[in-house]
């Protein structure tokens, strides 16, 4: 079975035939033969294609374009209705702009951010866009047709349905996004994991250094979590971890980030926030979790608590030193009797 030519090969053939026509016109011979060849190649290519002359009248309209649009060649040739290919009302197509030698500003007005100059054909353009009326993504090109003196006498426009490719690209993008989210998310609590925490801590410390903005961090640990696990089992212990994660999410602003640091320890980054405001947020979180009713078994209602350490970033401090101070503050809250927030001193405010 004979292999079909690729899209790029057909573009090169059409471009070569355009050159042959121009050479024939320059020499004054073979014009009829070239016209016949052009008509044949356009009809036999599977790329939807039309040609307009210098008056923007359609001279060629191939079968592939009929199949794509449902518009018959007999209906379109001799008219200026090629706009019906893409739009519900009349407006210039790229072929019209090429024939009219439109400026780049004019072209950008019609195809803002979606158009680029062809890297293959001089004075030709390529566009990729979605058309709701067709329900399809299309890639289309428009190239000028010139006479022997270089004057523009028409244009050829090709269209390619790239909907399936776009769908595949979107599915791949979503798959990559899901994989990325899984790689930085704790599977139990659905908060960010510790690996992502250390990355974000470095980013936020760099930002605080560069712009001189405040940054605060809290570290919290569930009190007597081992005893809870021993009393009610690890599955119920997991439910406590998930419950705390939900309380943390409810107390976050869009700019804050919460992480499962490890085991029953969690942490929150507060960009642009001084330590006193972070302390207020930590205290609110502590109370919300303390008031949460847990039911580890039928008829049993218990409460749990957290100890929280808070501090603000000290300019020039390394991320590891910052984290160590907050960790020490959290253990200070433990030694003072648990279920409390301890604010470590800093020189941020």
Secondary structure as the mmCIF struct_conf table of DSSP 4:
data_model
#
loop_
_struct_conf.conf_type_id
_struct_conf.id
_struct_conf.beg_label_comp_id
_struct_conf.beg_label_asym_id
_struct_conf.beg_label_seq_id
_struct_conf.end_label_comp_id
_struct_conf.end_label_asym_id
_struct_conf.end_label_seq_id
HELX_LH_PP_P HELX_LH_PP_P1 UNK A 2 UNK A 6
HELX_RH_AL_P HELX_RH_AL_P1 UNK A 7 UNK A 27
TURN_TY1_P TURN_TY1_P1 UNK A 28 UNK A 28
BEND BEND1 UNK A 30 UNK A 30
HELX_RH_AL_P HELX_RH_AL_P2 UNK A 31 UNK A 44
BEND BEND2 UNK A 46 UNK A 47
STRN STRN1 UNK A 48 UNK A 53
TURN_TY1_P TURN_TY1_P2 UNK A 54 UNK A 55
BEND BEND3 UNK A 56 UNK A 56
STRN STRN2 UNK A 58 UNK A 61
HELX_RH_AL_P HELX_RH_AL_P3 UNK A 63 UNK A 69
HELX_RH_AL_P HELX_RH_AL_P4 UNK A 73 UNK A 76
TURN_TY1_P TURN_TY1_P3 UNK A 77 UNK A 78
BEND BEND4 UNK A 79 UNK A 80
HELX_RH_3T_P HELX_RH_3T_P1 UNK A 82 UNK A 85
TURN_TY1_P TURN_TY1_P4 UNK A 86 UNK A 86
BEND BEND5 UNK A 88 UNK A 89
HELX_RH_AL_P HELX_RH_AL_P5 UNK A 94 UNK A 99
TURN_TY1_P TURN_TY1_P5 UNK A 100 UNK A 101
HELX_RH_AL_P HELX_RH_AL_P6 UNK A 104 UNK A 110
BEND BEND6 UNK A 111 UNK A 111
TURN_TY1_P TURN_TY1_P6 UNK A 112 UNK A 114
STRN STRN3 UNK A 115 UNK A 117
BEND BEND7 UNK A 119 UNK A 121
TURN_TY1_P TURN_TY1_P7 UNK A 122 UNK A 123
STRN STRN4 UNK A 125 UNK A 131
TURN_TY1_P TURN_TY1_P8 UNK A 132 UNK A 135
STRN STRN5 UNK A 136 UNK A 146
TURN_TY1_P TURN_TY1_P9 UNK A 148 UNK A 149
BEND BEND8 UNK A 150 UNK A 150
STRN STRN6 UNK A 152 UNK A 161
HELX_RH_AL_P HELX_RH_AL_P7 UNK A 163 UNK A 183
TURN_TY1_P TURN_TY1_P10 UNK A 184 UNK A 184
STRN STRN7 UNK A 185 UNK A 185
TURN_TY1_P TURN_TY1_P11 UNK A 187 UNK A 189
BEND BEND9 UNK A 191 UNK A 191
STRN STRN8 UNK A 192 UNK A 192
HELX_RH_AL_P HELX_RH_AL_P8 UNK A 194 UNK A 211
STRN STRN9 UNK A 215 UNK A 222
TURN_TY1_P TURN_TY1_P12 UNK A 223 UNK A 224
HELX_RH_AL_P HELX_RH_AL_P9 UNK A 225 UNK A 232
HELX_RH_AL_P HELX_RH_AL_P10 UNK A 234 UNK A 250
TURN_TY1_P TURN_TY1_P13 UNK A 251 UNK A 251
TURN_TY1_P TURN_TY1_P14 UNK A 254 UNK A 255
STRN STRN10 UNK A 257 UNK A 262
TURN_TY1_P TURN_TY1_P15 UNK A 263 UNK A 264
STRN STRN11 UNK A 265 UNK A 271
TURN_TY1_P TURN_TY1_P16 UNK A 272 UNK A 272
HELX_RH_AL_P HELX_RH_AL_P11 UNK A 275 UNK A 290
TURN_TY1_P TURN_TY1_P17 UNK A 291 UNK A 291
STRN STRN12 UNK A 294 UNK A 294
BEND BEND10 UNK A 296 UNK A 297
TURN_TY1_P TURN_TY1_P18 UNK A 298 UNK A 299
STRN STRN13 UNK A 302 UNK A 302
STRN STRN14 UNK A 306 UNK A 312
HELX_LH_PP_P HELX_LH_PP_P2 UNK A 313 UNK A 314
TURN_TY1_P TURN_TY1_P19 UNK A 315 UNK A 316
HELX_RH_AL_P HELX_RH_AL_P12 UNK A 319 UNK A 335
TURN_TY1_P TURN_TY1_P20 UNK A 336 UNK A 337
BEND BEND11 UNK A 338 UNK A 340
STRN STRN15 UNK A 341 UNK A 343
BEND BEND12 UNK A 347 UNK A 347
#
